[in-house]
Amino acid sequence: MRYTEKIEELLSGYREEMMETVQKWVRIPSVKGEAAPGAPFGEENRRALDTAMADCQRFGLKTQIFDGYAGHADLGEGDTRDALAILAHLDVVPVGDGWTCEPFGAVRENGKIYGRGTSDDKGPAVAALYALRAVKEAGVPLRRKVRFILGCDEECGSSDMAHYKKTGEMPRSGFSPDADYPVINIEKGGCHVRFEGELSKEGLQVLSMQVGERPNVIPGFASALVEGDEETVRLAKEAGERLGFPVEATEGNGAVIIETTGVTGHAAFPSRGRNAIGQMLLVFKELGVQGALLDLAEAVGMTYCGENLGIAMRDGVSGELTGSLDIIRIQQGRVEALMDIRYPVLLHQDAMVDMIRMRLPDMQITVPGSHPPHFVSEHTELVQELLEAYHEVTGGEKRTIAIGGGTYAQSLEEGVAFGALFPGEIEMAHQANEFMTEESIFQNARIFARAIVRLAGKKSEDE
């Protein structure tokens, strides 16, 4: 390619500034907060959006903010529907448990930048911004506009993209750097299933339990208050030994506090974490709980593929179903729990929910939110050019994959997830001590720049 050498030179020169920009963005604690005028997802999310848009303007991109929901930055001219879209998000999940460094400190150490949002999705977003800057400053002639879209509510349902579609103009095709390489052209269907039921007056009496903040984050710690005495403390600790995980229990004033510690993580990959709610349910079962909590312990517990719910399924296109019980509320004799389920393309959601209802006939089962599977043919120009860009930089295999995670790619008619996690790298999204390596951020910028030239550059110039 004619402009490749110039782009590489520019990106190398930006490298230190790129890392400093990641630090600046990560230091804004953009967890969804209370809505305010012009800040529908809280003041910090709006500050993150304003900061990012200011950086886009600094590099000569044409920006616009849409009521604090999202913003875009354009490079080049042309029909927006035909533009190449790059979509990333600035909001992050809550900090959660288990951190040993400052979650919003953006500390650089041993070639890594630590902080909530470094890998999901601020590091990749900054890499995309600097890729756009390099393409612009290299003088690459474009045959189509490139629209860089940044949202503020990806982690809580993507209402930002719904608003953007109503008030802005969404391109037809593009990618989101919010998952794995090489190219993700299939995203499983997803839904949140709510379980509600009355607690039994027989067996162990659970007085209260309030665990979990987001349905897409595996809780790494759980605490519950139950009726009991020193004998309950002893039995709870013995239960943990039998089950193979640590259980803490303390008694006082006729009640016992039980605590379980797991490993937090992303609900799209539940087997990579260890769900503290599931651990607690199994302890309850060992202590003789009855009714709805026993049903949940036996139907969900520490399983991650829906096998005990009767919904386990795998297809050859998108892989297996996964499920993670990530929120539970027990109070005033009732339990309410929310499960995140990612299901294969060939499974029908309504049939799946009917099977859950059959398995748990004494509980009320509802679906407060869902999205269908998403598929883009691997033979499209979009996918093929992205694979070429990835291969040029890394030498990696040109192949497509399916994931359980849902990304902004679903906001596009022809959208895929492209990066930013390389094969063999540790998945840190939603985990304690989240980080992204500086080398990975830099390599992503190189790949994104190649992708932009391939998909938006004039053919006579970029071939």
C-alpha positions as MATLAB code, in Angstrom:
seq = 'MRYTEKIEELLSGYREEMMETVQKWVRIPSVKGEAAPGAPFGEENRRALDTAMADCQRFGLKTQIFDGYAGHADLGEGDTRDALAILAHLDVVPVGDGWTCEPFGAVRENGKIYGRGTSDDKGPAVAALYALRAVKEAGVPLRRKVRFILGCDEECGSSDMAHYKKTGEMPRSGFSPDADYPVINIEKGGCHVRFEGELSKEGLQVLSMQVGERPNVIPGFASALVEGDEETVRLAKEAGERLGFPVEATEGNGAVIIETTGVTGHAAFPSRGRNAIGQMLLVFKELGVQGALLDLAEAVGMTYCGENLGIAMRDGVSGELTGSLDIIRIQQGRVEALMDIRYPVLLHQDAMVDMIRMRLPDMQITVPGSHPPHFVSEHTELVQELLEAYHEVTGGEKRTIAIGGGTYAQSLEEGVAFGALFPGEIEMAHQANEFMTEESIFQNARIFARAIVRLAGKKSEDE';
ca = [
       0.000    0.000    0.000;
       1.242    3.459   -0.937;
       0.460    5.088    2.428;
       1.346    2.243    4.765;
       4.852    3.421    5.546;
       3.689    6.955    6.366;
       0.913    5.676    8.638;
       3.334    3.394   10.476;
       5.726    6.295   10.990;
       2.965    8.516   12.331;
       1.602    5.887   14.713;
       5.072    5.240   16.116;
       5.374    8.942   16.777;
       1.979    9.029   18.516;
       2.690    6.058   20.759;
       3.440    7.841   24.033;
       0.651   10.372   23.528;
      -1.723    7.493   22.760;
      -0.984    5.871   26.131;
      -1.438    9.172   27.933;
      -4.817    9.595   26.239;
      -5.878    6.147   27.420;
      -4.888    7.142   30.949;
      -6.862   10.384   30.702;
     -10.009    8.600   29.546;
      -9.697    5.769   32.093;
      -9.360    8.236   34.985;
     -12.947    9.346   34.368;
     -15.143    6.932   36.399;
     -17.828    6.604   33.746;
     -20.082    4.119   35.529;
     -23.744    4.768   34.769;
     -25.125    7.247   37.287;
     -28.168    9.357   38.022;
     -29.579   11.170   35.008;
     -29.160   14.943   34.808;
     -29.934   17.543   32.134;
     -27.745   16.738   29.141;
     -26.319   13.733   31.000;
     -28.813   10.857   30.707;
     -26.316    8.362   32.148;
     -24.805   10.599   34.805;
     -22.316   13.456   34.961;
     -19.207   11.268   34.680;
     -20.420    9.576   31.511;
     -21.090   12.992   30.021;
     -17.613   14.126   31.064;
     -16.127   11.087   29.346;
     -18.055   11.899   26.167;
     -17.037   15.567   26.210;
     -13.401   14.617   26.779;
     -13.382   12.134   23.909;
     -15.118   14.516   21.518;
     -12.634   17.259   22.414;
      -9.779   14.914   21.489;
     -11.499   14.104   18.199;
     -11.826   17.831   17.438;
      -8.178   18.342   18.344;
      -7.262   15.957   15.512;
      -9.425   17.785   12.992;
     -12.460   15.488   12.965;
     -15.960   16.938   12.646;
     -17.867   16.168   15.831;
     -21.422   16.265   17.096;
     -22.932   15.241   20.443;
     -26.474   13.889   20.668;
     -28.071   14.989   23.944;
     -25.353   13.308   26.004;
     -26.312    9.834   24.774;
     -23.565    9.511   22.193;
     -21.344   11.484   19.864;
     -19.672   11.022   16.512;
     -16.575   12.265   14.745;
     -16.372   12.230   10.956;
     -13.367   11.895    8.689;
     -14.005   12.639    5.034;
     -17.148   13.428    3.091;
     -19.938   11.493    1.430;
     -23.219    9.744    2.028;
     -23.452    8.802    5.698;
     -25.411    5.634    5.004;
     -22.485    4.453    2.898;
     -19.885    5.524    5.472;
     -17.634    3.113    7.331;
     -18.747    3.095   10.965;
     -16.449    2.430   13.913;
     -18.412    2.114   17.151;
     -16.941    2.048   20.666;
     -18.242    2.811   24.149;
     -17.065    5.043   26.974;
     -19.196    3.673   29.819;
     -17.791    1.001   32.116;
     -19.201   -1.552   34.524;
     -18.995   -0.934   38.293;
     -15.637   -1.602   39.911;
     -16.706   -4.735   41.814;
     -14.585   -6.728   44.242;
     -10.997   -7.964   44.343;
      -8.970   -4.948   43.166;
      -5.413   -4.507   44.412;
      -4.801   -1.246   42.527;
      -6.773    1.979   42.159;
      -9.609    1.140   39.701;
      -9.531    4.591   38.084;
      -5.877    5.356   38.657;
      -4.763    4.333   35.143;
      -1.431    3.225   36.565;
       1.238    2.257   34.010;
       3.393   -0.612   35.183;
       5.428   -3.268   33.364;
       4.027   -2.292   29.985;
       0.407   -2.371   31.136;
      -2.214    0.266   31.890;
      -4.473   -0.760   34.778;
      -7.981    0.501   35.388;
     -11.654   -0.145   34.845;
     -12.344    0.337   31.146;
      -8.793   -0.026   29.831;
      -9.723   -3.054   27.719;
     -13.495   -2.528   27.689;
     -13.586   -0.254   25.805;
     -11.473    2.865   26.262;
      -8.124    1.415   25.195;
      -9.531    0.104   21.898;
     -11.489    3.348   21.384;
      -8.322    5.423   21.752;
      -6.512    3.069   19.347;
      -9.268    3.671   16.782;
      -9.045    7.436   17.272;
      -5.301    7.492   16.668;
      -5.738    5.236   13.642;
      -8.117    7.844   12.207;
      -5.639   10.580   13.016;
      -2.847    8.712   11.213;
      -4.976    8.124    8.119;
      -5.914   11.809    8.057;
      -2.403   13.141    8.595;
      -0.931   10.686    6.088;
      -3.181   12.284    3.488;
      -4.931    9.068    2.443;
      -7.591    9.898   -0.198;
     -10.945    8.499    0.898;
     -13.746    7.181   -1.282;
     -16.224    7.171    1.618;
     -16.696    8.910    4.923;
     -15.518    7.250    8.148;
     -17.799    7.857   11.136;
     -16.390    7.180   14.609;
     -19.315    6.768   17.029;
     -18.851    6.783   20.806;
     -21.690    5.803   23.134;
     -22.290    5.960   26.870;
     -24.686    3.087   27.674;
     -23.338   -0.077   26.066;
     -23.035   -1.909   29.380;
     -26.678   -1.309   30.324;
     -28.630   -2.098   27.178;
     -27.372    0.301   24.478;
     -30.192    2.805   24.808;
     -27.585    5.291   23.594;
     -27.547    3.693   20.148;
     -31.338    3.628   20.013;
     -31.348    7.378   20.706;
     -28.559    7.959   18.216;
     -30.521    6.215   15.470;
     -33.492    8.481   16.174;
     -31.561   11.744   16.269;
     -28.515   11.073   14.081;
     -27.801    8.952   11.038;
     -26.302    5.491   11.416;
     -24.153    4.037    8.613;
     -25.137    0.659    7.243;
     -21.813   -1.125    7.696;
     -18.842   -1.116   10.046;
     -17.160   -2.658   13.060;
     -16.862   -2.382   16.823;
     -13.472   -2.942   18.526;
     -15.066   -4.463   21.613;
     -14.361   -8.192   21.559;
     -11.757  -10.533   20.020;
      -9.702  -10.990   16.863;
      -9.739  -12.067   14.073;
     -13.368  -11.123   13.156;
     -16.547  -11.927   15.063;
     -19.338  -12.226   12.522;
     -21.783  -14.067   14.801;
     -23.065  -12.850   18.156;
     -25.394  -15.144   20.051;
     -28.848  -14.099   21.093;
     -29.114  -12.779   24.617;
     -31.766  -12.321   27.265;
     -32.152  -11.597   30.936;
     -34.421  -14.066   32.710;
     -35.968  -13.005   36.020;
     -36.862  -15.603   38.648;
     -39.297  -14.657   41.444;
     -40.706  -16.759   44.243;
     -41.754  -17.046   47.868;
     -39.295  -18.382   50.412;
     -40.260  -21.575   52.208;
     -41.031  -21.456   55.926;
     -39.370  -24.872   56.229;
     -35.659  -25.568   56.452;
     -32.938  -22.907   56.561;
     -34.383  -19.408   56.884;
     -32.553  -16.858   54.759;
     -33.301  -13.373   56.074;
     -31.588  -11.198   53.491;
     -29.139  -11.221   50.584;
     -28.370   -8.349   48.219;
     -25.713   -9.331   45.679;
     -24.869   -8.178   42.158;
     -24.934   -4.821   40.395;
     -25.230   -5.614   36.685;
     -26.658   -8.690   34.939;
     -23.587   -8.925   32.696;
     -21.038   -8.994   35.537;
     -20.295  -12.198   37.467;
     -20.241  -11.308   41.190;
     -17.027  -12.227   42.953;
     -18.348  -11.868   46.509;
     -21.639  -12.707   48.221;
     -22.944  -12.190   51.737;
     -26.190  -13.459   53.255;
     -27.893  -13.227   56.649;
     -29.562  -16.428   57.867;
     -31.165  -17.622   61.071;
     -28.734  -19.757   63.038;
     -26.181  -20.190   65.787;
     -22.662  -21.513   66.296;
     -23.749  -24.858   64.895;
     -24.818  -23.129   61.695;
     -21.396  -21.485   61.511;
     -19.699  -24.868   61.805;
     -21.962  -26.482   59.213;
     -21.492  -23.610   56.749;
     -17.701  -23.853   56.923;
     -17.829  -27.628   56.541;
     -20.112  -27.184   53.533;
     -17.489  -24.978   51.915;
     -14.816  -27.605   52.482;
     -16.990  -30.287   50.861;
     -17.892  -28.033   47.946;
     -14.309  -26.936   47.368;
     -14.449  -23.176   47.949;
     -13.908  -20.932   50.993;
     -16.882  -20.037   53.153;
     -16.742  -17.572   56.030;
     -19.447  -17.527   58.707;
     -19.912  -15.533   61.923;
     -22.698  -15.657   64.518;
     -24.299  -12.919   66.556;
     -27.700  -12.154   68.105;
     -29.354  -15.305   66.800;
     -28.294  -14.845   63.188;
     -25.346  -15.866   61.036;
     -23.570  -13.949   58.296;
     -22.312  -16.276   55.559;
     -19.812  -15.057   52.953;
     -18.557  -16.704   49.769;
     -15.734  -15.459   47.553;
     -15.531  -16.279   43.857;
     -13.921  -14.662   40.822;
     -15.603  -11.774   39.026;
     -15.759  -11.658   35.232;
     -17.850  -11.069   32.126;
     -21.167  -12.918   31.984;
     -20.519  -13.840   28.351;
     -17.766  -16.169   29.580;
     -19.125  -17.533   32.879;
     -16.770  -20.499   33.109;
     -13.807  -18.095   33.273;
     -15.120  -16.669   36.560;
     -16.519  -18.287   39.676;
     -19.969  -17.067   40.602;
     -20.275  -16.180   44.294;
     -24.092  -16.303   44.092;
     -23.966  -19.856   42.791;
     -21.580  -20.770   45.584;
     -23.949  -19.308   48.163;
     -26.927  -21.197   46.763;
     -25.018  -24.469   47.078;
     -24.160  -23.616   50.702;
     -27.856  -22.937   51.343;
     -28.681  -26.361   49.923;
     -26.114  -28.014   52.187;
     -27.706  -26.246   55.168;
     -31.185  -27.534   54.323;
     -32.870  -24.649   52.520;
     -36.227  -25.462   50.924;
     -38.565  -23.936   48.355;
     -37.481  -21.377   45.773;
     -33.870  -21.172   46.942;
     -33.466  -24.930   46.761;
     -34.964  -24.825   43.271;
     -32.411  -22.216   42.196;
     -29.554  -24.118   43.808;
     -30.471  -27.282   41.933;
     -31.488  -25.688   38.626;
     -28.635  -23.175   38.400;
     -26.093  -23.395   41.199;
     -22.589  -23.400   39.726;
     -23.599  -24.629   36.278;
     -22.835  -22.358   33.331;
     -24.433  -24.015   30.293;
     -28.059  -24.371   31.368;
     -27.713  -28.129   31.798;
     -29.769  -28.292   35.027;
     -32.385  -25.932   33.612;
     -32.958  -28.256   30.657;
     -31.838  -25.689   28.083;
     -28.290  -26.836   27.306;
     -27.652  -26.633   23.575;
     -24.788  -26.302   21.134;
     -24.877  -25.693   17.403;
     -22.112  -25.877   14.864;
     -22.462  -22.204   13.928;
     -22.333  -20.293   17.196;
     -21.343  -22.782   19.888;
     -23.020  -23.525   23.198;
     -25.532  -21.735   25.378;
     -24.137  -20.036   28.485;
     -25.889  -18.673   31.538;
     -24.867  -16.768   34.649;
     -27.027  -15.833   37.657;
     -25.578  -12.399   38.431;
     -28.112  -10.555   40.611;
     -30.120  -11.773   43.589;
     -32.305   -9.947   46.093;
     -33.782  -11.711   49.136;
     -35.967   -9.722   51.509;
     -39.338   -9.918   53.259;
     -39.757  -13.610   52.498;
     -39.252  -13.321   48.734;
     -36.434  -13.926   46.278;
     -35.820  -12.198   42.962;
     -32.864  -13.194   40.785;
     -31.689  -12.211   37.323;
     -29.826  -14.518   34.961;
     -27.859  -13.519   31.881;
     -28.272  -16.095   29.083;
     -26.424  -16.128   25.726;
     -27.997  -18.649   23.375;
     -26.997  -20.166   20.004;
     -28.337  -18.881   16.705;
     -30.408  -22.011   16.119;
     -32.245  -21.881   19.469;
     -35.547  -20.005   19.656;
     -35.766  -17.767   22.732;
     -39.460  -18.381   23.454;
     -38.958  -22.150   23.381;
     -35.998  -21.801   25.742;
     -37.995  -19.742   28.241;
     -40.859  -22.251   28.093;
     -38.391  -25.002   29.029;
     -37.204  -22.945   32.017;
     -40.809  -22.502   33.165;
     -41.338  -26.255   32.934;
     -38.236  -26.845   35.057;
     -39.283  -24.299   37.702;
     -43.103  -24.392   37.761;
     -43.364  -22.799   41.227;
     -41.478  -19.650   40.243;
     -42.563  -16.691   38.176;
     -40.359  -16.454   35.082;
     -40.194  -13.272   32.998;
     -37.832  -11.775   30.404;
     -37.231   -8.062   31.084;
     -34.766   -7.635   28.218;
     -33.443   -9.466   25.172;
     -31.784   -9.168   21.781;
     -31.818  -11.626   18.858;
     -28.726  -13.337   17.387;
     -26.660  -11.306   14.921;
     -24.991  -12.706   11.795;
     -22.926  -11.268    8.922;
     -21.651  -13.482    6.110;
     -17.921  -14.120    6.141;
     -17.913  -13.524    2.355;
     -18.762   -9.811    2.589;
     -16.203   -7.175    1.637;
     -16.334   -5.896    5.214;
     -15.257   -9.196    6.750;
     -12.686  -10.053    4.100;
     -10.935   -6.682    4.231;
     -10.850   -6.710    8.031;
      -9.288  -10.165    7.954;
      -6.668   -8.918    5.513;
      -5.847   -5.929    7.730;
      -5.469   -8.204   10.756;
      -3.293  -10.667    8.842;
      -1.044   -7.949    7.404;
      -0.084   -6.690   10.855;
      -0.017   -9.936   12.848;
       0.371  -12.743   10.333;
      -2.536  -14.362   12.156;
      -5.053  -16.775   10.695;
      -7.823  -15.245    8.621;
     -10.954  -16.761   10.160;
     -14.289  -15.757   11.650;
     -15.577  -16.705   15.082;
     -18.774  -16.543   17.138;
     -19.113  -15.133   20.660;
     -21.686  -14.873   23.406;
     -21.044  -11.197   24.024;
     -23.251   -8.532   22.508;
     -21.564   -5.471   20.987;
     -22.519   -2.301   19.155;
     -22.076   -4.303   15.945;
     -25.726   -5.258   16.400;
     -26.666   -1.599   15.882;
     -25.542   -1.913   12.249;
     -27.227   -3.756    9.416;
     -23.821   -5.166    8.504;
     -21.726   -4.933   11.631;
     -19.034   -7.149   13.125;
     -16.797   -7.062   16.168;
     -13.129   -6.615   15.273;
     -10.607   -6.845   18.102;
      -9.345   -5.719   20.410;
      -8.256   -8.900   22.251;
      -5.579  -10.921   20.459;
      -5.558  -14.736   20.501;
      -3.774  -15.928   23.625;
      -4.277  -12.706   25.582;
      -6.045  -12.781   28.946;
      -9.649  -11.565   28.881;
      -9.816   -8.791   31.489;
     -13.163   -7.164   30.699;
     -15.321   -6.789   33.828;
     -12.608   -8.354   35.993;
     -10.700   -6.997   38.971;
      -7.369   -5.342   38.080;
      -8.485   -4.894   34.478;
      -5.612   -3.903   32.222;
      -4.539   -3.595   28.612;
      -0.933   -3.800   27.502;
       0.599   -0.797   25.816;
       1.806   -3.021   22.986;
      -1.709   -4.306   22.403;
      -3.107   -0.761   22.234;
      -0.440    0.184   19.702;
      -0.946   -2.928   17.558;
      -4.687   -2.303   17.530;
      -4.091    1.207   16.184;
      -1.959   -0.256   13.390;
      -4.641   -2.796   12.472;
      -7.480   -0.270   12.583;
      -5.553    2.121   10.350;
      -5.040   -0.623    7.770;
      -8.720   -1.516    7.975;
      -9.758    2.100    7.399;
      -7.523    2.404    4.335;
      -8.783   -0.902    2.916;
     -12.441   -0.166    3.468;
     -12.585    3.596    2.930;
      -9.493    4.545    0.904;
      -9.673    5.144   -2.818;
      -8.872    1.924   -4.607;
      -6.501    3.549   -7.071;
      -4.411    4.776   -4.158;
      -4.499    1.962   -1.599;
      -3.894   -1.065   -3.784;
];
